[in-house]
Amino acid sequence: GTASKAGTASKAGTASKAGASKVGSSSASAADGKSMHAMSHAIGIAIARLDNQATVADVSAYAEEARVCLGLDTEILAAAMMIAQMLIMEHSLAWHASLTIGYSTGAKLLCDDRFFLADICDYLTDAYSLDQLKAGEKLALSDPDRLIGAQERVRIFRNELIQLLVANIGGLPDNLGVAPSDNFHVLIVDDSPIVRALHLNLVKTCAPGATVHAVDKVELAIQYVDRMENKDTPVKLVLLDLNLDDHQTPAGSASLLWCMSPDNKANGLHVAKGIDPLASDEPVWDMRWKPFTAIISSCIESSGHSRALRHRGADIAMPKPLSPKALKVLCDAAS
C-alpha cells in the first residue's frame, strides 16, 4: 500500500475521503487569505521540487492542516520534511503518503511520549490504514544510521527550508506568518541605536504580545540569554548584527571576512556560539534552549555569504534592512 508512487497515487493524488477533501478545503481557506505558517509554505515549495505530481498550494495546505490538527511545532515539521524527502527520492513514494509518514515518524523522533500513530487517522486523514502507516514508518526507519545526530540534522533541514523563503521574500504570499504566542521572546543585538529602535518597532508591530529586549555588545547578549533561560522565559529569536563595533573596523576592510574574523572581538558570531550549547567548547551538561539566531547585516551580499554564516553558528543570515515579511518568516521559524 505504501510501496510505490503508483500504489499511493490513487489515495494521495486524487485521494479518498478525508485525504482529498481536507486538502481541498485547506487550499480554499489559504486562497481566502487565512494565515499560513512559514514552514508549511516552505515544505510546499520543497516537496513540489521533488515530486512533479505535487503543487505548492496543495502541499502547503496539507502541511498547514497537519500543523494545526496535530499540534506540530517547527522542529517536527522540519523532521517530517527530512523523512518525506528520503521516502520520495529513495523509495519513489508519493508526496502525500511520504509527508503523512513524515509527520508521525518525525513526531516520534522528537517527542515519542506525546504522539501516537492513531493520531494521524483520528485527527488528520483516513486515507491510510494503521497497517499502511506502520509499514511506512518501518520504511522510514529502515536505516538506523539516520537516527544518529537526528536532532542536528533536523535543525539543518529547518534552516534550509527557511532559507528557501528568505531567498524569495518578495514572491511570498501576503498571508504568510502566524501571530506568535504572548510568551514569544526576542533579543535584538546591534551596535546602532537607530537599527535597534527600528527592529524593536518592527517586532512590536508583527508580534504585539512579544517581549523584546535590545543590547549592543556580545557579552550583554550572552548574559541576557543565560539570565532569561534561568528564569524559564527563554529567548526564542535573536536578531543579530554581524559587526557590533563599526568604529573599530580597520579602514578599507569593512568586509564579511573582517566581520567574521576571530580577531574582531565584536564579531556577532561570538554571540551565536555563546548561546548555543552544542557549539560551546565546554561539556554539554544541560538541555538549554537554543534560540533561532538570524544574522541581519549589510555585509551579506550574496547567498554564498549567507551559507558561510550558517555554517558558523547562525541559523539564517540576510542583508539589511529587515522587512516585515522577512520578520514574520523568522518569527515562525523560532516558534
Secondary structure in CASP SS format (residue, H / E / C, confidence):
PFRMAT SS
TARGET T0000
AUTHOR 0000-0000-0000
METHOD secondary structure of the structure
MODEL  1
G C 1.00
T C 1.00
A C 1.00
S C 1.00
K H 1.00
A H 1.00
G H 1.00
T H 1.00
A H 1.00
S H 1.00
K H 1.00
A H 1.00
G C 1.00
T C 1.00
A C 1.00
S C 1.00
K H 1.00
A H 1.00
G H 1.00
A H 1.00
S H 1.00
K H 1.00
V H 1.00
G H 1.00
S H 1.00
S H 1.00
S H 1.00
A H 1.00
S H 1.00
A H 1.00
A H 1.00
D C 1.00
G C 1.00
K C 1.00
S C 1.00
M E 1.00
H C 1.00
A H 1.00
M H 1.00
S H 1.00
H H 1.00
A H 1.00
I H 1.00
G H 1.00
I H 1.00
A H 1.00
I H 1.00
A H 1.00
R H 1.00
L H 1.00
D C 1.00
N C 1.00
Q C 1.00
A C 1.00
T C 1.00
V H 1.00
A H 1.00
D H 1.00
V H 1.00
S H 1.00
A H 1.00
Y H 1.00
A H 1.00
E H 1.00
E H 1.00
A H 1.00
R H 1.00
V H 1.00
C H 1.00
L H 1.00
G C 1.00
L C 1.00
D C 1.00
T H 1.00
E H 1.00
I H 1.00
L H 1.00
A H 1.00
A H 1.00
A H 1.00
M H 1.00
M H 1.00
I H 1.00
A H 1.00
Q H 1.00
M H 1.00
L H 1.00
I H 1.00
M H 1.00
E H 1.00
H H 1.00
S C 1.00
L C 1.00
A C 1.00
W H 1.00
H H 1.00
A H 1.00
S H 1.00
L H 1.00
T H 1.00
I H 1.00
G H 1.00
Y H 1.00
S H 1.00
T H 1.00
G H 1.00
A H 1.00
K H 1.00
L H 1.00
L H 1.00
C H 1.00
D H 1.00
D H 1.00
R H 1.00
F C 1.00
F C 1.00
L C 1.00
A H 1.00
D H 1.00
I H 1.00
C H 1.00
D H 1.00
Y H 1.00
L H 1.00
T C 1.00
D C 1.00
A C 1.00
Y C 1.00
S C 1.00
L H 1.00
D H 1.00
Q H 1.00
L H 1.00
K H 1.00
A H 1.00
G H 1.00
E H 1.00
K H 1.00
L H 1.00
A H 1.00
L C 1.00
S C 1.00
D C 1.00
P H 1.00
D H 1.00
R H 1.00
L H 1.00
I C 1.00
G C 1.00
A H 1.00
Q H 1.00
E H 1.00
R H 1.00
V H 1.00
R H 1.00
I H 1.00
F H 1.00
R H 1.00
N H 1.00
E H 1.00
L H 1.00
I H 1.00
Q H 1.00
L H 1.00
L H 1.00
V H 1.00
A C 1.00
N C 1.00
I H 1.00
G H 1.00
G H 1.00
L C 1.00
P C 1.00
D C 1.00
N C 1.00
L E 1.00
G C 1.00
V C 1.00
A C 1.00
P C 1.00
S C 1.00
D C 1.00
N C 1.00
F C 1.00
H E 1.00
V E 1.00
L E 1.00
I E 1.00
V E 1.00
D C 1.00
D C 1.00
S C 1.00
P H 1.00
I H 1.00
V H 1.00
R H 1.00
A H 1.00
L H 1.00
H H 1.00
L H 1.00
N H 1.00
L H 1.00
V H 1.00
K H 1.00
T H 1.00
C H 1.00
A C 1.00
P C 1.00
G C 1.00
A C 1.00
T E 1.00
V E 1.00
H E 1.00
A E 1.00
V E 1.00
D C 1.00
K C 1.00
V H 1.00
E H 1.00
L H 1.00
A H 1.00
I H 1.00
Q H 1.00
Y H 1.00
V H 1.00
D H 1.00
R H 1.00
M H 1.00
E H 1.00
N H 1.00
K C 1.00
D C 1.00
T C 1.00
P C 1.00
V C 1.00
K C 1.00
L E 1.00
V E 1.00
L E 1.00
L E 1.00
D C 1.00
L C 1.00
N E 1.00
L C 1.00
D C 1.00
D H 1.00
H H 1.00
Q H 1.00
T C 1.00
P C 1.00
A C 1.00
G C 1.00
S C 1.00
A C 1.00
S C 1.00
L H 1.00
L H 1.00
W H 1.00
C H 1.00
M H 1.00
S C 1.00
P C 1.00
D C 1.00
N C 1.00
K C 1.00
A C 1.00
N E 1.00
G C 1.00
L H 1.00
H H 1.00
V H 1.00
A H 1.00
K H 1.00
G H 1.00
I C 1.00
D C 1.00
P H 1.00
L H 1.00
A H 1.00
S C 1.00
D C 1.00
E C 1.00
P C 1.00
V C 1.00
W C 1.00
D C 1.00
M C 1.00
R C 1.00
W C 1.00
K C 1.00
P C 1.00
F E 1.00
T E 1.00
A E 1.00
I E 1.00
I E 1.00
S C 1.00
S C 1.00
C C 1.00
I C 1.00
E C 1.00
S C 1.00
S H 1.00
G H 1.00
H H 1.00
S H 1.00
R H 1.00
A H 1.00
L H 1.00
R H 1.00
H C 1.00
R C 1.00
G C 1.00
A C 1.00
D C 1.00
I E 1.00
A E 1.00
M E 1.00
P C 1.00
K C 1.00
P C 1.00
L C 1.00
S C 1.00
P H 1.00
K H 1.00
A H 1.00
L H 1.00
K H 1.00
V H 1.00
L H 1.00
C H 1.00
D H 1.00
A H 1.00
A H 1.00
S C 1.00
END
